[in-house]
Amino acid sequence: MPVLPRLPGRPGAWAARYLAWQERRHARKFARLGELALVLVVAVPLPATGAWTGCLLATMFAIPPGRALPLVSLGVLIAGGIVLAASLGLLRFF
């Protein structure tokens, strides 16, 4: 994420520390699951787990945009299928 750490002063330093901490925290999980982790994060139809978050994670883990776009798109299609199935009554959660 090249823009936030380049912010001047405290916000830039805070953003750089936070992003480095998040990368250290999740790097092992991402290495184990690989790019499937990106699809799974985007495919969960909950708030804050969509395409924007997937693009942020792809940037944090240095996945090239040409590789990240199909993975995020697949996750969005899976999430849309889950929501459609729930809307049609094919999936019942309660």
C-alpha positions as CSV (number, residue, x, y, z in Angstrom):
1,M,0.0,0.0,0.0
2,P,2.3,2.7,-1.2
3,V,0.1,5.8,-0.5
4,L,-0.5,5.6,3.2
5,P,3.0,5.1,4.5
6,R,4.1,8.2,2.4
7,L,1.7,10.5,4.3
8,P,3.7,13.1,6.2
9,G,4.1,13.1,9.9
10,R,2.3,10.9,12.4
11,P,-0.5,9.6,10.1
12,G,2.1,8.2,7.7
13,A,4.2,6.6,10.5
14,W,1.1,5.1,12.1
15,A,-0.2,3.7,8.8
16,A,3.2,2.2,8.0
17,R,3.4,0.5,11.4
18,Y,-0.2,-0.7,11.2
19,L,0.2,-2.2,7.7
20,A,3.5,-3.9,8.7
21,W,1.8,-5.4,11.7
22,Q,-1.1,-6.7,9.7
23,E,1.3,-8.2,7.1
24,R,3.3,-10.0,9.8
25,R,0.1,-11.1,11.5
26,H,-1.4,-12.7,8.4
27,A,1.5,-13.7,6.3
28,R,1.7,-17.2,7.6
29,K,-2.0,-17.9,7.0
30,F,-1.7,-16.5,3.5
31,A,1.4,-18.5,2.7
32,R,-0.4,-21.7,3.8
33,L,-3.6,-21.1,1.8
34,G,-2.0,-19.1,-1.0
35,E,-4.3,-17.2,-3.4
36,L,-7.3,-19.3,-2.3
37,A,-7.3,-17.1,0.8
38,L,-8.1,-14.1,-1.3
39,V,-11.0,-15.8,-3.0
40,L,-12.4,-17.0,0.4
41,V,-12.2,-13.5,2.0
42,V,-14.1,-12.0,-0.9
43,A,-16.6,-14.8,-1.2
44,V,-17.9,-14.5,2.4
45,P,-21.1,-12.3,2.0
46,L,-20.6,-10.3,5.1
47,P,-19.9,-6.6,5.6
48,A,-16.2,-5.6,5.1
49,T,-15.3,-8.8,3.2
50,G,-16.0,-7.8,-0.4
51,A,-14.0,-6.7,-3.4
52,W,-12.6,-3.6,-1.8
53,T,-11.1,-5.6,1.1
54,G,-9.8,-8.2,-1.4
55,C,-8.1,-5.5,-3.4
56,L,-6.5,-4.1,-0.2
57,L,-5.3,-7.6,0.7
58,A,-3.9,-8.2,-2.8
59,T,-2.0,-5.0,-2.5
60,M,-0.7,-5.9,1.0
61,F,0.5,-9.3,-0.1
62,A,2.0,-8.1,-3.4
63,I,-0.3,-10.1,-5.7
64,P,0.1,-8.6,-9.2
65,P,-3.1,-6.9,-10.4
66,G,-3.4,-9.2,-13.4
67,R,-3.5,-12.2,-11.0
68,A,-5.7,-10.5,-8.3
69,L,-8.5,-9.3,-10.7
70,P,-9.6,-12.9,-11.6
71,L,-9.4,-14.0,-8.0
72,V,-11.4,-11.1,-6.6
73,S,-13.9,-11.5,-9.5
74,L,-14.4,-15.2,-8.7
75,G,-14.9,-14.3,-5.0
76,V,-17.6,-11.7,-5.9
77,L,-19.4,-14.3,-8.1
78,I,-19.3,-16.9,-5.3
79,A,-20.7,-14.3,-2.9
80,G,-23.4,-13.3,-5.3
81,G,-24.4,-16.9,-5.8
82,I,-24.6,-17.4,-2.0
83,V,-26.8,-14.3,-1.6
84,L,-29.0,-15.3,-4.6
85,A,-29.5,-18.8,-3.2
86,A,-30.4,-17.3,0.2
87,S,-32.8,-14.9,-1.4
88,L,-34.6,-17.6,-3.3
89,G,-34.9,-19.7,-0.2
90,L,-32.5,-22.4,-1.3
91,L,-30.3,-21.7,1.8
92,R,-31.9,-21.4,5.2
93,F,-29.7,-20.0,8.0
94,F,-32.4,-19.6,10.6
